[in-house]
Amino acid sequence: MTAVQSPRANVLLRGGPASQMSEAERVRYVADPALSLKIQRGNRYEHFEPTPETVSHDGSDLQVFAWSRVTYVAE
């Protein structure tokens, strides 16, 4: 078995519930940083939109994704 490294973090989530998330949840890898991001959290989805802003974090430049809205899972 060979070890596979996970992709390097490339985005930082900001706003909305991101303030309630741990740093490990807010800093993450997104395959296509030009597209919106939807994260399931319990009975809802938190939506984040890419911005042109970048921030430096642990020696890497991360694109900022800003919270835009919440939608709920249909029962």
N, C-alpha and C positions, 0 to 999 in steps of 0.2 A: 504494500500500500504506500502511495506517495502522498505527501502533504500538499494540500492546495491552499494557497493564500487567498483570502477573501479580497474582493476588489477594494481599492483604497477609497476612503470617504471623499466625496466631492461636493456635498451640499450641507447647509446648515438651515434648520427649520426655525422660523422666527414668528412670534405672535401667537394669538389664540391659545390653544392648549400646550404649545411648545414650552411655555413658561412652567407648566406642570410636569413636563417630561424630564427625564434624566439627560445628562449630556450625551450619553451613549445612544439615546433615542433621537436626540435632535441632530446629531452629526451622523450622517449616513451616506451610503452609496446609492446613486440613482443612475440607471442605465442610460436614459435619455434626458439630460437636464434641460431640454427645451420644452418638455411636456409637463402638464400639471401632475401633481402627486396626490394620491388618495390613500389614506392610512386608516385601517379599521381599528377602532378603539372601543371595545365593548359593543354597545348597540348602535354605534354611529360611525360615520366616516368623517375624518377631518381632511379638508382639502387645502392644498398649498399650491401657490403659483410661483413660477420662476421669476426672478428679478434680475436686472443687469448688475446688481451689487455683489461684490465679493468681500470676504473677510479673511484675514489670516488666522489660522488656527493650528497650533502644533507644527508650524513650519510648512503648512499647505494652504493654498488659496481655495476657499470653499465658496461656491455660489449660494447666495441667500434665496431661500424659498419663503415667501410670506403667506401666512394663513389667510384664507379667503372666505371659507364658510364651513358649515357642518351640515351633513344630511344624515337621516336616520335609516336604519335597516328596516325594511318592511317585515312585518310578522306574518 
